[in-house]
């Protein structure tokens, strides 16, 4: 079975056939670095990470570009409000973003171009559009794209061209979702921009947000590339404007496939600071949840369906991962230290589940079915271990299947971490407290171990320390 994806441009499932066989070049709309990214942003970034991993799982070489929008209305307002230079202001949030990617086990892209490092390419693109009659200069020195010059405008968003307002202009980087008007390619400097300005043939100013992605994607991926992704809120106007300016400049198709991730809501409502349901990744970590648990929840729903974030669901993710960790530990114990060169046939149930996983991810990243296949291995594997029906060599073979699956999911606890001397000493102190019936002290030590990331389990054979899922 070939990898099928839902193309937003055609509105149907299509077999992914890259322009260059064996290699997929794709562009991801990255963060606007004016604040810490929130879980709605990371829902999209997790989807794109899963896509990247599935592409590699299917044998494709991947070249991914994720931009960093470090100049737009929001970043300029934030820098001025704090009284700092734009570069210093955005660097804080760039650093935080990359730290958050590590927390969520998101693989790094090949390129992370920042808008402020690519102003010359943007100026060149505006010059091309002016020369071809697709852009015009306004009285204040700003340059706008003339959408009437591009007959295919609105194809991605399925706009009614009869409803377009010829000659209307929008200067903001973001505008009403039901509005279609000439948009700013280059914004002339004014006092509201502070010291943020670059020289251009049209006078001092800065690029418009939509222009940035076209210039950077084409620099790293060429005038036509395979795949462009983003949140559904980027489809119009941002992606529509990208298509218009790129194809008008180059005279060829900009992107072959478009994929969009649906919204995240919290407790069934739109995430909003005014509702008190707005969370950054850091907010959730401070509440005691781990990157793995958050990743599990954000990855669990089909990317084209709205995801309802709840703390009950986050707790369920924690329980599911604990179950997976328990199985991988049992499997590792059974695998033991067998001599090399003794391969064993994979049990039938593991073969079937592995095939089901592949079919799921190749069917437009069906994560619900993919996770079901993972837990089918866990269920059947536990049963085989209970009945002593899994040899050490077979356990090693099953570990191989799990490794392949986790190359996509990135959810399993793969690193064995042993307690250090201080943790071991705390466990012994707790045992002494329990023997002398000092229950309050025992509970205090248990809480201290939990704070350090360890869960203590009292078994008939004595206490056992386990790393808290994370």
C-alpha positions as CSV (number, residue, x, y, z in Angstrom):
1,X,0.0,0.0,0.0
2,X,1.3,3.5,-0.9
3,X,1.1,6.5,1.4
4,X,-2.2,8.3,1.0
5,X,-2.7,11.9,2.2
6,X,-5.7,14.3,2.0
7,X,-4.8,17.1,-0.3
8,X,-6.6,20.3,0.7
9,X,-6.2,21.6,-2.8
10,X,-8.1,18.8,-4.5
11,X,-10.2,18.0,-1.4
12,X,-9.6,14.2,-1.7
13,X,-7.2,11.5,-0.7
14,X,-4.3,11.1,-3.1
15,X,-1.3,8.8,-3.3
16,X,1.8,10.8,-2.4
17,X,4.0,10.9,-5.5
18,X,6.9,13.4,-5.0
19,X,8.3,15.4,-7.8
20,X,11.7,13.7,-7.3
21,X,11.2,10.0,-6.6
22,X,12.2,9.0,-3.2
23,X,12.5,12.5,-1.8
24,X,9.9,14.7,-0.2
25,X,10.5,18.5,0.2
26,X,8.0,20.1,2.5
27,X,7.4,23.4,4.2
28,X,5.8,24.0,7.6
29,X,4.5,27.3,8.8
30,X,6.4,27.8,12.1
31,X,5.8,30.0,15.1
32,X,5.5,33.8,15.2
33,X,8.0,34.4,18.0
34,X,6.2,37.0,20.1
35,X,5.2,34.8,22.9
36,X,5.4,31.2,24.2
37,X,3.7,28.7,21.8
38,X,0.4,27.3,23.1
39,X,-0.9,23.8,22.9
40,X,-3.0,24.7,19.9
41,X,0.2,25.5,18.0
42,X,1.8,22.3,19.2
43,X,-1.2,20.3,18.0
44,X,-0.1,21.4,14.5
45,X,3.6,20.8,15.1
46,X,3.0,17.3,16.5
47,X,0.9,16.5,13.3
48,X,3.8,17.7,11.2
49,X,6.3,15.7,13.2
50,X,4.2,12.6,12.7
51,X,4.0,13.3,9.0
52,X,7.8,13.7,8.8
53,X,8.3,10.4,10.7
54,X,5.8,8.6,8.5
55,X,7.5,9.8,5.4
56,X,10.8,8.4,6.7
57,X,9.0,5.2,7.8
58,X,7.8,4.8,4.2
59,X,11.3,5.1,2.9
60,X,11.4,8.7,1.7
61,X,14.2,11.1,2.2
62,X,12.8,14.3,3.9
63,X,13.9,17.9,3.5
64,X,11.8,20.0,5.8
65,X,11.8,23.7,6.2
66,X,10.0,25.4,9.2
67,X,10.1,29.2,9.2
68,X,10.4,31.5,12.2
69,X,8.4,34.7,11.8
70,X,10.4,37.2,13.7
71,X,9.1,40.4,12.1
72,X,5.4,41.2,11.8
73,X,2.8,43.4,13.6
74,X,2.9,41.2,16.8
75,X,6.6,41.0,17.2
76,X,7.1,44.7,16.6
77,X,4.4,45.6,19.1
78,X,5.9,43.2,21.7
79,X,9.4,44.6,21.3
80,X,8.2,48.2,21.6
81,X,6.1,47.4,24.6
82,X,9.1,45.9,26.4
83,X,11.5,48.7,25.2
84,X,13.9,46.2,23.7
85,X,15.5,45.6,20.3
86,X,13.4,43.3,18.0
87,X,16.2,40.7,17.8
88,X,16.6,40.5,21.6
89,X,12.8,40.3,22.0
90,X,12.3,37.4,19.5
91,X,15.4,35.5,20.6
92,X,13.8,34.7,24.0
93,X,10.9,33.0,22.3
94,X,13.0,31.3,19.7
95,X,15.0,29.6,22.4
96,X,11.8,28.7,24.3
97,X,10.3,27.2,21.1
98,X,13.3,24.9,20.5
99,X,13.3,23.8,24.1
100,X,9.6,23.0,23.8
101,X,10.3,20.9,20.6
102,X,12.7,18.8,22.6
103,X,10.2,18.3,25.5
104,X,7.6,17.0,22.9
105,X,10.2,14.8,21.1
106,X,9.7,16.6,17.9
107,X,12.4,15.9,15.4
108,X,14.3,18.9,14.1
109,X,13.7,20.1,10.6
110,X,16.6,20.5,8.2
111,X,16.2,24.3,8.0
112,X,14.7,26.9,10.4
113,X,15.0,30.2,8.4
114,X,14.2,33.4,10.2
115,X,12.4,36.1,8.3
116,X,14.9,38.8,9.3
117,X,17.7,36.9,7.7
118,X,16.1,36.8,4.3
119,X,15.1,40.4,3.6
120,X,17.1,40.5,0.3
121,X,15.2,37.5,-1.1
122,X,11.9,39.1,-0.2
123,X,12.9,42.4,-1.9
124,X,13.8,40.5,-5.1
125,X,10.5,38.7,-5.1
126,X,8.6,42.0,-4.8
127,X,10.7,43.4,-7.7
128,X,9.7,40.5,-9.8
129,X,6.0,40.9,-9.0
130,X,6.2,44.6,-9.8
131,X,7.9,43.9,-13.1
132,X,5.3,41.4,-14.1
133,X,2.4,43.7,-13.3
134,X,1.1,41.7,-10.3
135,X,2.0,44.4,-7.8
136,X,1.7,48.1,-7.4
137,X,3.1,50.8,-5.2
138,X,0.8,52.8,-3.0
139,X,1.1,56.5,-2.2
140,X,2.8,55.8,1.1
141,X,5.5,53.7,-0.4
142,X,3.9,50.3,0.5
143,X,3.7,47.7,-2.2
144,X,0.5,45.6,-2.7
145,X,-0.3,42.4,-4.6
146,X,-3.0,42.9,-7.1
147,X,-5.3,39.8,-6.7
148,X,-7.3,40.8,-9.9
149,X,-4.1,40.0,-11.9
150,X,-4.1,36.3,-10.7
151,X,-7.2,34.5,-12.1
152,X,-6.6,31.4,-9.8
153,X,-6.9,33.4,-6.6
154,X,-9.1,31.6,-4.2
155,X,-8.7,28.1,-5.5
156,X,-7.3,26.6,-2.3
157,X,-9.9,28.3,-0.1
158,X,-12.7,27.9,-2.7
159,X,-13.6,31.5,-2.6
160,X,-16.4,33.0,-4.8
161,X,-14.5,35.3,-7.1
162,X,-17.6,37.2,-7.8
163,X,-17.5,38.3,-4.2
164,X,-14.0,39.8,-4.4
165,X,-13.7,43.5,-3.9
166,X,-11.3,44.8,-6.6
167,X,-9.0,47.5,-5.4
168,X,-9.7,47.0,-1.7
169,X,-6.5,46.9,0.3
170,X,-5.5,45.3,3.6
171,X,-2.3,46.5,5.3
172,X,-2.4,44.3,8.4
173,X,-0.5,41.0,8.4
174,X,-3.7,39.2,9.4
175,X,-7.2,40.1,8.3
176,X,-10.8,39.0,8.4
177,X,-11.2,35.4,7.3
178,X,-14.1,36.2,5.0
179,X,-12.3,39.1,3.4
180,X,-10.3,39.0,0.2
181,X,-8.4,42.0,-0.9
182,X,-5.0,43.2,-2.2
183,X,-2.5,42.4,0.5
184,X,0.8,44.1,1.5
185,X,4.0,42.7,0.1
186,X,6.1,45.5,1.5
187,X,4.9,47.8,4.2
188,X,6.3,51.3,4.3
189,X,7.8,52.4,7.6
190,X,5.8,54.5,10.0
191,X,6.3,55.6,13.5
192,X,4.4,52.6,14.9
193,X,7.3,50.4,13.7
194,X,9.8,52.0,16.0
195,X,13.3,51.3,14.7
196,X,12.3,48.2,12.7
197,X,13.0,49.0,9.1
198,X,15.1,47.9,6.1
199,X,16.0,49.9,3.0
200,X,14.3,49.0,-0.3
201,X,13.9,50.4,-3.8
202,X,10.6,51.8,-2.5
203,X,11.9,53.4,0.6
204,X,12.4,52.1,4.2
205,X,9.9,49.5,5.5
206,X,9.5,45.8,6.1
207,X,8.1,42.7,4.4
208,X,4.5,41.6,4.8
209,X,3.9,38.3,6.6
210,X,2.6,36.5,3.6
211,X,5.6,37.4,1.5
212,X,8.1,35.9,4.0
213,X,7.0,32.3,3.6
214,X,7.1,32.4,-0.2
215,X,10.6,33.8,-0.3
216,X,12.0,31.4,2.3
217,X,10.3,28.3,1.0
218,X,11.5,28.9,-2.6
219,X,15.0,29.6,-1.4
220,X,15.4,26.3,0.3
221,X,13.0,24.0,-1.7
222,X,12.8,25.6,-5.1
223,X,10.0,27.3,-7.0
224,X,7.9,24.1,-7.0
225,X,8.0,21.6,-4.1
226,X,6.0,18.6,-2.8
227,X,4.1,19.5,0.3
228,X,3.1,22.5,2.4
229,X,1.5,22.1,5.8
230,X,-0.1,24.3,8.5
231,X,-3.0,24.8,10.7
232,X,-6.4,25.2,9.1
233,X,-6.5,28.9,10.2
234,X,-3.5,29.5,7.9
235,X,-5.4,28.2,4.8
236,X,-7.0,31.7,4.2
237,X,-5.6,34.2,3.7
238,X,-2.0,33.2,4.4
239,X,-1.7,30.1,2.2
240,X,-3.9,31.5,-0.5
241,X,-1.7,34.6,-0.7
242,X,1.4,32.5,-0.7
243,X,0.1,30.6,-3.8
244,X,-0.8,33.8,-5.6
245,X,2.5,35.7,-5.1
246,X,4.6,32.6,-5.8
247,X,2.9,31.4,-8.9
248,X,2.5,34.9,-10.3
249,X,6.3,35.4,-9.9
250,X,7.4,32.0,-11.2
251,X,4.8,31.0,-13.7
252,X,4.6,27.5,-12.3
253,X,2.8,25.5,-9.6
254,X,3.9,26.5,-6.2
255,X,3.0,23.3,-4.2
256,X,1.7,19.9,-5.3
257,X,0.1,18.8,-2.0
258,X,-1.4,20.9,0.9
259,X,-2.2,19.4,4.3
260,X,-4.0,21.3,7.1
261,X,-4.5,20.4,10.7
262,X,-7.8,21.1,12.5
263,X,-8.3,23.3,15.6
264,X,-7.7,22.3,19.2
265,X,-10.4,23.2,21.7
266,X,-10.3,22.9,25.5
267,X,-13.2,21.3,27.3
268,X,-15.3,21.8,24.1
269,X,-14.6,25.5,23.9
270,X,-12.2,27.7,21.9
271,X,-9.0,28.3,23.8
272,X,-9.0,31.8,25.2
273,X,-7.2,33.7,28.0
274,X,-10.5,35.3,28.9
275,X,-12.1,31.9,29.5
276,X,-9.1,30.8,31.6
277,X,-8.5,27.8,29.4
278,X,-5.4,29.0,27.6
279,X,-2.3,26.8,28.1
280,X,1.2,26.9,26.9
281,X,3.3,23.7,27.0
282,X,5.1,25.2,30.0
283,X,1.8,25.7,31.9
284,X,1.1,21.9,31.6
285,X,4.6,20.9,32.6
286,X,4.3,23.1,35.7
287,X,1.1,21.2,36.5
288,X,3.2,18.0,36.6
289,X,2.5,16.6,33.1
290,X,5.3,15.3,31.0
291,X,6.2,15.9,27.3
292,X,5.4,12.3,26.5
293,X,1.9,12.6,28.0
294,X,1.1,15.8,26.2
295,X,2.5,14.4,23.0
296,X,0.3,11.3,23.3
297,X,-2.8,13.4,23.7
298,X,-2.0,15.8,20.9
299,X,-1.2,12.9,18.6
300,X,-4.2,10.7,19.4
301,X,-6.8,12.2,17.2
302,X,-7.0,12.4,13.4
303,X,-5.2,15.6,12.3
304,X,-8.2,16.6,10.2
305,X,-10.6,16.4,13.1
306,X,-10.9,18.9,15.9
307,X,-9.1,17.8,19.1
308,X,-10.8,18.3,22.4
309,X,-8.2,18.8,25.1
310,X,-9.2,17.9,28.7
311,X,-7.3,17.1,31.8
312,X,-9.2,13.8,32.0
313,X,-7.8,12.9,28.6
314,X,-4.3,13.9,29.8
315,X,-4.7,11.6,32.7
316,X,-5.8,8.8,30.4
317,X,-2.7,9.4,28.3
318,X,-0.6,9.0,31.5
319,X,-2.3,5.7,32.2
320,X,-1.8,4.4,28.6
321,X,1.9,5.3,28.7
322,X,2.3,3.6,32.1
323,X,0.8,0.4,30.6
324,X,3.1,0.7,27.6
325,X,6.1,1.2,29.9
326,X,5.2,-1.8,32.0
327,X,5.1,-4.0,28.9
328,X,8.4,-2.8,27.5
329,X,10.0,-3.5,30.9
330,X,8.6,-7.0,30.9
331,X,9.7,-7.6,27.4
332,X,13.2,-6.4,28.2
333,X,13.4,-8.7,31.2
334,X,12.3,-11.6,29.0
335,X,14.8,-10.7,26.2
336,X,17.6,-10.8,28.8
337,X,21.1,-11.2,27.4
338,X,20.7,-13.8,24.7
339,X,23.7,-14.7,22.5
340,X,23.9,-12.8,19.2
341,X,23.0,-14.5,16.0
342,X,20.0,-16.4,17.3
343,X,17.1,-14.9,15.4
344,X,13.6,-16.2,16.1
345,X,10.4,-15.9,14.0
346,X,8.1,-13.1,15.0
347,X,4.9,-14.3,16.7
348,X,1.9,-14.1,14.4
349,X,0.1,-11.6,16.6
350,X,3.1,-9.2,16.4
351,X,3.3,-9.6,12.6
352,X,-0.4,-8.8,12.3
353,X,-0.2,-5.8,14.6
354,X,2.9,-4.5,12.8
355,X,1.0,-4.7,9.4
356,X,-2.0,-3.0,10.9
357,X,0.2,-0.2,12.1
358,X,1.7,0.4,8.7
359,X,-1.7,0.3,7.0
360,X,-3.0,2.9,9.5
361,X,-0.2,5.4,9.1
362,X,-0.2,5.0,5.3
363,X,-4.0,5.8,5.4
364,X,-3.6,9.6,5.9
365,X,-1.9,9.2,9.2
366,X,-4.8,7.4,11.0
367,X,-3.4,7.7,14.5
368,X,-6.4,6.2,16.2
369,X,-5.8,2.9,14.3
370,X,-2.0,3.2,14.7
371,X,-2.3,3.5,18.5
372,X,-4.8,0.6,18.5
373,X,-2.2,-1.6,16.7
374,X,0.4,-0.6,19.4
375,X,-1.9,-1.6,22.2
376,X,-2.8,-4.8,20.4
377,X,0.9,-5.8,20.6
378,X,0.9,-4.9,24.3
379,X,-2.2,-6.9,25.1
380,X,-1.2,-10.0,23.1
381,X,2.4,-9.7,24.3
382,X,1.4,-9.6,28.0
383,X,-0.8,-12.6,27.4
384,X,2.1,-14.5,25.8
385,X,4.4,-13.6,28.7
386,X,1.8,-14.6,31.3
387,X,1.5,-18.0,29.6
388,X,5.3,-18.4,29.1
389,X,4.7,-18.5,25.3
390,X,7.4,-16.0,24.3
391,X,11.0,-17.1,24.2
392,X,13.9,-14.6,24.8
393,X,14.7,-14.5,21.1
394,X,11.1,-13.8,20.2
395,X,11.0,-11.1,22.8
396,X,14.0,-9.5,21.0
397,X,12.1,-9.8,17.7
398,X,9.0,-8.0,19.2
399,X,11.3,-5.3,20.5
400,X,12.3,-4.7,16.9
401,X,8.7,-4.2,15.9
402,X,8.1,-1.8,18.8
403,X,11.2,0.2,17.8
404,X,9.9,0.6,14.2
405,X,6.5,1.7,15.5
406,X,8.1,4.1,18.0
407,X,10.2,5.6,15.2
408,X,6.8,7.2,14.2
409,X,5.1,7.6,17.5
410,X,8.0,8.6,19.7
411,X,6.0,7.7,22.8
412,X,7.8,4.8,24.4
413,X,10.2,5.0,27.3
414,X,13.3,4.0,25.5
415,X,16.1,5.0,27.9
416,X,16.6,2.9,31.0
417,X,17.5,5.3,33.8
418,X,18.8,3.7,37.0
419,X,18.3,5.4,40.4
420,X,21.4,7.1,41.7
421,X,22.8,6.7,45.2
422,X,20.8,9.5,46.7
423,X,17.5,8.0,45.3
424,X,18.5,4.6,46.6
425,X,19.2,6.0,50.0
426,X,15.8,7.7,50.1
427,X,14.2,4.3,49.3
428,X,16.1,2.7,52.1
429,X,15.0,5.4,54.6
430,X,11.4,4.9,53.5
431,X,11.7,1.2,54.2
432,X,13.1,1.9,57.7
433,X,10.2,4.3,58.4
434,X,7.7,1.7,57.3
435,X,9.2,-0.9,59.5
436,X,9.0,1.4,62.5
437,X,5.5,2.5,61.5
438,X,6.5,6.1,60.9
439,X,3.8,6.5,58.3
440,X,4.0,10.3,58.0
441,X,7.8,10.1,57.3
442,X,7.2,7.2,54.9
443,X,4.7,9.4,52.9
444,X,7.0,12.4,53.0
445,X,9.8,10.3,51.5
446,X,7.5,8.9,48.9
447,X,6.5,12.4,47.9
448,X,10.1,13.4,47.7
449,X,10.9,10.5,45.4
450,X,7.9,11.5,43.2
451,X,9.3,15.1,43.0
452,X,12.6,13.6,41.8
453,X,10.8,11.6,39.1
454,X,10.5,8.2,40.7
455,X,7.5,6.1,41.6
456,X,7.9,3.5,44.4
457,X,5.9,0.3,44.1
458,X,5.5,-2.0,47.2
459,X,5.6,-5.6,46.0
460,X,5.6,-8.9,47.8
461,X,9.3,-9.1,46.9
462,X,10.0,-5.7,48.4
463,X,9.9,-2.1,47.1
464,X,10.6,-1.4,43.5
465,X,11.6,2.0,42.0
466,X,10.3,2.9,38.6
467,X,11.0,6.1,36.6
468,X,7.8,8.2,36.4
469,X,6.6,8.3,32.8
470,X,8.0,11.3,31.0
